[in-house]
Amino acid sequence: MHRDVLNAIRDLLLENRVLSLAVSVDGDPEAALLPFALREDYGAVYVQASGLARHARGLKSGARVGLLVHAADTVDADPMQLSRLSGQATVTVLDKTSDRFASAAARFIQRFPGAEVTVVLPDFNLYELTLGRGRYVEGFARAFNVGPDTFREISALDSSAARSRWAGSDLRGAWGEQRSQNVGVAKPA
């Protein structure tokens, strides 16, 4: 996929904070609007939901769900031209005693500081939605198939961008200068 499209998908995920979720509960469709945070490698999103909410009953480990993230609709925008990412995901309920939960909670709280209160409540859970296949639509005649490889490519782009930001800069800093002054060559006695 072209780098510009990968960057546009990444930007859509970084600039928007809520997703629409579609689940099946007892054979009936349910929809919800949930805040999300990205897993570091872009391969999944973390969502939080109260176990008291009806849609949470559709968030069982292994369940397949639908999700949609779209650009903000404004008065002057053509709604048919809003960029959007829709797709399927597989649910994992994160165990509150696991390192995976701790990592997800940290990312979620970083994006939503108010979640520091709810993330520890017994009726709230964090769910990892591992992204599967889907579509990214930029507008008329600009639609692209996406899948796990797409999100790996986005992660690789971010990794190479981070490396290039550091290239050519002096990474030693004060600690490195102090350390290099303390390292010497041992002289024979």
Backbone bond lengths (Angstrom), bond angles and torsions (degrees), N, CA, C in turn:
res aa  C-N    CA-C-N  psi(-1)  N-CA   C-N-CA  omega(-1)  CA-C   N-CA-C  phi
1 M - - - 1.453 - - 1.528 107.87 -
2 H 1.314 116.18 144.28 1.461 121.63 -177.67 1.532 110.47 -64.55
3 R 1.319 115.06 143.80 1.470 122.35 -177.67 1.536 112.38 -55.48
4 D 1.342 118.13 -39.07 1.473 121.15 -179.87 1.527 111.56 -62.56
5 V 1.334 116.33 -38.02 1.469 120.31 179.06 1.526 109.76 -69.81
6 L 1.325 117.12 -42.93 1.470 120.91 177.88 1.530 110.55 -59.86
7 N 1.331 116.28 -43.61 1.468 120.25 178.19 1.531 111.09 -63.73
8 A 1.331 116.84 -38.66 1.472 120.20 179.46 1.529 110.97 -65.43
9 I 1.328 117.69 -39.95 1.472 120.96 177.54 1.519 109.44 -64.88
10 R 1.334 116.74 -45.86 1.472 120.48 178.47 1.526 110.66 -58.50
11 D 1.331 116.71 -46.14 1.459 120.51 -179.02 1.529 111.57 -63.09
12 L 1.323 116.85 -39.89 1.469 120.41 177.70 1.528 110.18 -59.21
13 L 1.322 116.80 -43.51 1.463 120.97 -178.99 1.532 112.28 -70.95
14 L 1.314 117.05 -32.75 1.468 120.33 -179.59 1.523 112.66 -80.55
15 E 1.331 117.25 -32.21 1.461 120.71 -174.19 1.523 113.67 -87.91
16 N 1.310 117.72 -14.05 1.465 120.98 -179.79 1.518 109.14 -112.89
17 R 1.324 115.65 143.72 1.459 119.55 -171.29 1.522 114.30 -113.18
18 V 1.313 117.42 -7.39 1.468 119.99 179.76 1.528 109.90 -128.32
19 L 1.305 114.85 152.79 1.452 120.76 175.54 1.517 108.86 -129.76
20 S 1.312 115.02 156.52 1.461 121.28 172.38 1.517 106.46 -93.72
21 L 1.311 115.16 133.71 1.461 121.96 -176.75 1.516 108.71 -118.53
22 A 1.327 116.81 136.24 1.462 122.22 175.50 1.527 107.95 -120.82
23 V 1.333 115.98 125.52 1.464 121.95 -179.85 1.522 109.11 -133.12
24 S 1.307 115.07 167.67 1.461 121.12 173.57 1.523 107.97 -113.06
25 V 1.325 115.58 128.27 1.468 121.68 178.45 1.522 107.59 -126.16
26 D 1.307 115.77 116.62 1.470 121.12 -178.69 1.525 111.50 53.27
27 G 1.332 116.55 36.86 1.456 121.27 178.11 1.517 115.26 82.42
28 D 1.328 117.14 -2.33 1.464 120.87 179.70 1.526 110.20 -107.98
29 P 1.336 117.36 144.07 1.463 119.51 178.19 1.528 111.14 -73.77
30 E 1.300 115.16 141.79 1.471 122.95 174.60 1.519 107.49 -133.57
31 A 1.315 116.25 144.63 1.462 121.70 177.66 1.518 108.94 -126.56
32 A 1.325 114.77 151.23 1.467 120.15 179.42 1.517 109.15 -149.47
33 L 1.303 115.20 157.19 1.456 122.99 173.92 1.526 105.88 -112.34
34 L 1.335 117.06 119.27 1.463 120.83 -173.96 1.523 111.45 -129.91
35 P 1.327 116.62 142.99 1.466 119.27 171.43 1.529 108.66 -70.24
36 F 1.336 116.12 148.62 1.462 118.66 179.09 1.520 111.01 -139.20
37 A 1.320 114.02 154.36 1.461 122.49 171.41 1.519 106.98 -126.48
38 L 1.303 116.36 149.43 1.462 121.55 -178.04 1.517 111.51 -87.37
39 R 1.329 115.05 141.28 1.457 118.91 168.28 1.520 106.21 -69.14
40 E 1.294 117.55 151.25 1.462 121.82 -172.95 1.528 113.20 -55.53
41 D 1.332 117.45 -33.20 1.464 120.38 -177.65 1.527 113.71 -92.41
42 Y 1.326 117.72 8.09 1.473 124.38 178.97 1.529 113.45 67.17
43 G 1.317 118.55 4.82 1.455 121.11 -177.37 1.515 114.39 -84.29
44 A 1.316 116.89 -4.60 1.460 120.86 -179.06 1.522 108.98 -158.48
45 V 1.319 114.72 162.45 1.461 121.44 171.87 1.526 107.44 -121.62
46 Y 1.316 114.97 152.67 1.458 121.41 175.03 1.520 107.98 -106.52
47 V 1.320 116.19 131.72 1.457 121.45 174.60 1.517 108.16 -126.20
48 Q 1.307 114.59 156.35 1.461 121.08 178.63 1.515 108.19 -121.48
49 A 1.319 115.58 138.81 1.464 119.60 177.46 1.517 109.29 -149.26
50 S 1.308 115.25 149.20 1.459 121.53 175.25 1.522 108.89 -78.51
51 G 1.314 115.91 138.00 1.453 120.50 175.98 1.513 112.22 -62.96
52 L 1.330 117.95 -14.77 1.459 122.15 178.65 1.527 112.20 -80.31
53 A 1.335 117.13 -17.83 1.465 121.23 -178.75 1.526 109.93 -76.46
54 R 1.313 116.27 138.82 1.470 120.51 -178.71 1.527 111.86 -58.59
55 H 1.332 117.89 -41.34 1.467 119.70 -178.14 1.527 112.50 -64.50
56 A 1.333 117.88 -23.70 1.466 120.72 178.96 1.528 111.34 -64.62
57 R 1.322 116.72 -24.89 1.467 119.79 177.48 1.521 111.53 -66.52
58 G 1.310 118.09 -18.66 1.461 122.08 176.44 1.526 112.84 -91.29
59 L 1.327 116.74 -1.83 1.462 121.38 -178.35 1.531 110.36 -100.86
60 K 1.294 116.80 64.38 1.462 123.48 177.73 1.525 108.37 -98.54
61 S 1.324 116.94 146.41 1.466 119.43 177.49 1.515 110.43 -54.55
62 G 1.326 115.28 130.99 1.456 122.04 -179.20 1.515 114.14 91.77
63 A 1.337 117.40 -13.98 1.472 120.28 179.81 1.524 109.95 -66.63
64 R 1.322 115.23 148.49 1.462 121.74 175.01 1.526 107.39 -101.81
65 V 1.325 115.82 133.40 1.461 121.23 -178.26 1.525 108.90 -131.58
66 G 1.321 115.77 165.42 1.453 121.98 173.51 1.513 109.20 -108.92
67 L 1.323 116.33 147.70 1.463 119.46 176.41 1.513 110.37 -141.85
68 L 1.318 114.34 157.96 1.460 122.38 -179.54 1.519 108.96 -144.43
69 V 1.331 115.48 127.87 1.464 122.34 171.78 1.521 105.75 -120.81
70 H 1.341 117.24 129.89 1.467 118.92 -179.67 1.512 110.93 -136.87
71 A 1.314 113.83 157.33 1.466 120.88 176.76 1.523 109.04 -64.78
72 A 1.311 115.55 157.28 1.465 121.02 -179.88 1.523 110.64 -64.98
73 D 1.306 114.88 138.49 1.465 121.39 175.96 1.524 107.93 -87.43
74 T 1.321 115.90 128.33 1.460 120.59 177.31 1.527 108.66 -121.09
75 V 1.314 116.07 162.82 1.460 121.74 -177.48 1.521 111.74 -57.77
76 D 1.325 116.91 -38.14 1.457 119.76 -176.12 1.531 113.84 -90.41
77 A 1.326 117.86 0.39 1.466 120.74 -179.64 1.529 111.20 -91.19
78 D 1.312 115.57 148.24 1.456 121.35 172.67 1.532 106.72 -83.02
79 P 1.324 118.82 114.49 1.461 120.82 -176.02 1.529 113.69 -57.09
80 M 1.336 116.89 -25.85 1.462 119.72 179.32 1.531 112.00 -76.46
81 Q 1.334 116.14 -11.26 1.462 120.45 -178.81 1.528 113.20 -104.05
82 L 1.334 117.71 4.06 1.466 120.26 179.42 1.523 109.38 -67.05
83 S 1.320 116.84 132.46 1.459 118.72 175.84 1.527 108.41 -69.76
84 R 1.335 114.38 144.46 1.457 119.42 -176.54 1.513 110.40 -155.47
85 L 1.319 113.56 148.89 1.453 122.34 177.02 1.516 107.09 -123.38
86 S 1.313 116.24 120.29 1.459 120.22 176.74 1.516 107.86 -123.64
87 G 1.307 115.60 151.03 1.449 117.29 179.98 1.505 113.12 -177.17
88 Q 1.309 112.76 -177.62 1.452 121.70 177.63 1.520 108.59 -103.53
89 A 1.321 115.40 153.07 1.454 120.27 177.74 1.525 108.68 -145.95
90 T 1.314 114.93 157.30 1.459 121.70 177.01 1.523 108.37 -111.19
91 V 1.316 116.07 133.16 1.464 122.93 -173.30 1.527 111.63 -87.41
92 T 1.326 115.29 138.41 1.462 123.05 166.00 1.519 106.80 -128.16
93 V 1.329 116.99 124.18 1.460 121.36 173.88 1.527 105.87 -82.27
94 L 1.322 117.31 123.22 1.458 120.73 -176.47 1.531 111.04 -84.33
95 D 1.314 115.63 128.02 1.466 122.95 178.55 1.529 108.83 -70.93
96 K 1.317 116.66 123.56 1.472 121.24 -174.58 1.527 113.60 -63.25
97 T 1.319 118.38 -14.29 1.466 120.70 179.27 1.527 112.10 -96.90
98 S 1.332 117.97 2.49 1.468 121.10 -174.50 1.528 112.57 -94.52
99 D 1.325 114.88 158.10 1.464 121.11 174.10 1.523 110.66 -64.23
100 R 1.318 116.01 -33.86 1.468 120.71 178.72 1.524 110.84 -61.51
101 F 1.341 116.04 -41.63 1.461 120.47 177.01 1.527 109.70 -63.43
102 A 1.333 117.10 -45.50 1.466 121.01 -178.32 1.527 110.74 -59.14
103 S 1.333 116.49 -43.09 1.463 120.69 178.83 1.533 111.10 -65.26
104 A 1.329 116.27 -45.25 1.467 120.88 179.61 1.525 110.55 -64.12
105 A 1.326 116.65 -43.03 1.467 120.78 -179.70 1.529 110.40 -61.80
106 A 1.325 116.94 -41.15 1.472 120.28 179.29 1.528 110.57 -61.92
107 R 1.324 117.42 -43.89 1.465 120.60 179.28 1.530 110.78 -66.38
108 F 1.333 116.05 -40.16 1.457 120.35 -178.87 1.534 110.43 -66.25
109 I 1.319 116.82 -45.17 1.473 121.61 -179.64 1.527 110.64 -67.48
110 Q 1.334 116.99 -34.40 1.464 119.57 176.72 1.535 110.01 -60.54
111 R 1.314 116.79 -38.68 1.471 120.63 -179.36 1.527 111.81 -82.29
112 F 1.341 116.60 -32.73 1.466 122.50 -177.82 1.524 109.06 -131.31
113 P 1.330 118.25 83.38 1.466 120.84 -175.69 1.531 113.90 -54.27
114 G 1.316 118.24 -31.37 1.462 120.69 178.94 1.515 113.39 -65.16
115 A 1.327 117.43 -18.11 1.469 121.44 -179.86 1.520 112.16 -71.47
116 E 1.318 116.87 -10.23 1.469 119.50 177.32 1.524 110.31 -57.52
117 V 1.317 116.78 -30.66 1.465 121.52 178.94 1.528 110.97 -76.49
118 T 1.336 116.95 -46.91 1.465 119.95 -172.85 1.524 113.37 -79.51
119 V 1.326 117.93 -26.65 1.457 119.84 -175.66 1.531 112.10 -63.28
120 V 1.306 117.92 -23.19 1.471 120.75 -179.80 1.527 113.17 -97.40
121 L 1.324 117.62 -7.11 1.461 119.88 179.55 1.530 110.22 -69.15
122 P 1.333 117.16 140.09 1.470 119.52 -175.16 1.524 114.59 -64.19
123 D 1.325 119.19 -27.47 1.472 119.69 -177.64 1.532 112.75 -89.62
124 F 1.340 118.33 -2.21 1.461 121.24 177.49 1.520 110.10 -101.74
125 N 1.321 115.54 141.14 1.459 121.28 177.01 1.515 109.80 -127.05
126 L 1.325 114.39 156.25 1.459 121.56 169.40 1.517 106.71 -105.55
127 Y 1.323 115.10 136.51 1.455 122.19 -178.78 1.520 108.34 -122.26
128 E 1.317 115.25 139.19 1.453 120.56 172.97 1.519 107.04 -101.29
129 L 1.325 116.20 122.60 1.463 122.02 177.69 1.524 107.32 -105.95
130 T 1.329 115.91 102.57 1.465 121.06 -179.09 1.521 108.81 -77.89
131 L 1.315 114.96 122.67 1.461 120.98 -172.85 1.526 111.44 -74.02
132 G 1.319 114.89 133.88 1.460 122.19 177.31 1.516 109.84 -112.21
133 R 1.320 115.87 -139.66 1.464 119.04 -177.88 1.524 110.66 -81.41
134 G 1.319 114.53 156.29 1.459 119.95 179.07 1.506 111.22 -176.41
135 R 1.342 115.39 -159.97 1.470 122.41 -178.35 1.518 109.40 -136.40
136 Y 1.318 114.13 140.96 1.458 121.01 170.01 1.526 106.13 -113.38
137 V 1.331 116.20 125.03 1.459 121.67 -179.33 1.522 107.91 -118.67
138 E 1.352 115.10 122.58 1.467 120.37 177.60 1.514 111.42 -93.50
139 G 1.302 116.98 -16.48 1.453 121.86 -177.24 1.513 109.09 151.15
140 F 1.318 115.63 -165.11 1.458 121.03 -176.77 1.531 110.78 -56.61
141 A 1.337 115.92 126.80 1.464 124.16 177.56 1.520 113.41 61.23
142 R 1.312 117.59 23.17 1.473 122.46 178.49 1.522 108.25 -131.56
143 A 1.342 116.48 74.45 1.460 122.14 -179.56 1.525 108.87 -124.85
144 F 1.320 115.53 141.74 1.459 121.36 -175.12 1.524 109.88 -136.17
145 N 1.327 116.54 137.66 1.456 120.53 171.72 1.522 108.17 -73.60
146 V 1.321 116.59 140.56 1.459 121.53 176.85 1.521 108.49 -128.44
147 G 1.309 115.10 161.58 1.453 121.57 177.71 1.517 109.18 -167.33
148 P 1.314 117.63 -172.88 1.467 120.53 -178.35 1.527 113.56 -53.09
149 D 1.339 117.73 -36.15 1.475 120.19 178.35 1.523 111.37 -62.63
150 T 1.324 117.18 -35.67 1.470 121.28 179.09 1.523 110.14 -60.07
151 F 1.336 116.05 -45.26 1.461 119.60 -176.91 1.530 111.31 -71.51
152 R 1.351 117.44 -30.65 1.470 120.40 173.44 1.531 110.03 -65.85
153 E 1.340 116.72 -39.32 1.468 120.31 177.77 1.529 111.00 -63.77
154 I 1.328 116.82 -40.47 1.472 120.61 178.43 1.523 109.69 -63.75
155 S 1.315 117.11 -42.84 1.463 121.60 178.59 1.526 110.43 -62.06
156 A 1.331 116.92 -42.28 1.461 120.96 178.87 1.524 111.09 -64.47
157 L 1.343 116.69 -38.57 1.469 120.15 176.35 1.519 110.87 -60.69
158 D 1.319 115.67 -45.08 1.461 119.91 179.37 1.521 111.13 -64.01
159 S 1.326 117.02 -39.76 1.461 120.73 179.41 1.518 111.12 -65.02
160 S 1.339 117.52 -43.67 1.466 119.85 -179.87 1.521 110.71 -69.31
161 A 1.337 117.58 -34.02 1.472 120.24 177.37 1.524 110.10 -65.73
162 A 1.332 116.20 -40.02 1.467 119.56 179.00 1.526 110.01 -65.21
163 R 1.341 116.99 -41.79 1.468 120.00 178.67 1.522 110.58 -63.33
164 S 1.341 117.74 -40.85 1.467 119.52 -177.69 1.528 111.08 -70.08
165 R 1.337 117.79 -28.92 1.466 119.76 176.51 1.527 110.35 -64.41
166 W 1.341 115.66 -33.07 1.461 119.82 -178.52 1.526 111.61 -85.47
167 A 1.324 118.06 -21.36 1.463 121.16 -177.31 1.523 109.77 -60.50
168 G 1.303 115.48 134.25 1.460 120.30 177.21 1.520 113.72 82.76
169 S 1.311 118.20 -8.54 1.461 118.80 178.69 1.524 108.95 -94.88
170 D 1.303 116.30 155.71 1.456 121.09 178.22 1.519 107.93 -82.18
171 L 1.319 115.64 105.17 1.455 120.52 -176.57 1.510 112.89 -82.56
172 R 1.333 117.41 -7.80 1.461 118.39 -175.10 1.522 111.73 -66.37
173 G 1.310 117.58 -44.76 1.459 120.28 -178.02 1.518 110.67 61.25
174 A 1.311 116.74 -168.29 1.463 121.87 -177.51 1.525 111.37 -63.78
175 W 1.326 117.24 -40.30 1.464 119.64 -178.70 1.521 110.06 -63.35
176 G 1.339 116.76 -43.84 1.460 121.04 -179.71 1.515 112.13 -63.64
177 E 1.335 116.97 -40.02 1.461 120.25 178.68 1.510 110.08 -65.44
178 Q 1.333 117.23 -43.75 1.461 121.60 178.74 1.527 109.63 -61.20
179 R 1.301 116.43 -45.49 1.455 121.64 -177.53 1.525 110.12 -64.33
180 S 1.338 118.09 -43.70 1.460 119.78 -177.75 1.528 111.02 -66.69
181 Q 1.333 118.55 -28.34 1.459 121.09 177.81 1.525 111.19 -72.65
182 N 1.346 115.48 -28.23 1.458 119.52 -177.44 1.530 112.65 -86.36
183 V 1.309 117.59 -12.54 1.467 120.66 -179.29 1.496 107.89 -92.56
184 G 1.278 115.27 122.93 1.463 118.89 -179.92 1.517 110.67 -134.15
185 V 1.286 115.31 176.11 1.454 120.81 177.94 1.523 107.29 -94.60
186 A 1.309 115.98 128.71 1.468 120.42 179.85 1.519 108.80 -70.71
187 K 1.319 116.10 132.73 1.473 120.57 179.52 1.513 107.59 -97.95
188 P 1.321 115.78 139.23 1.453 117.58 178.36 1.528 110.42 -64.96
189 A 1.317 116.70 146.70 1.460 121.13 -178.56 1.494 112.18 -82.78
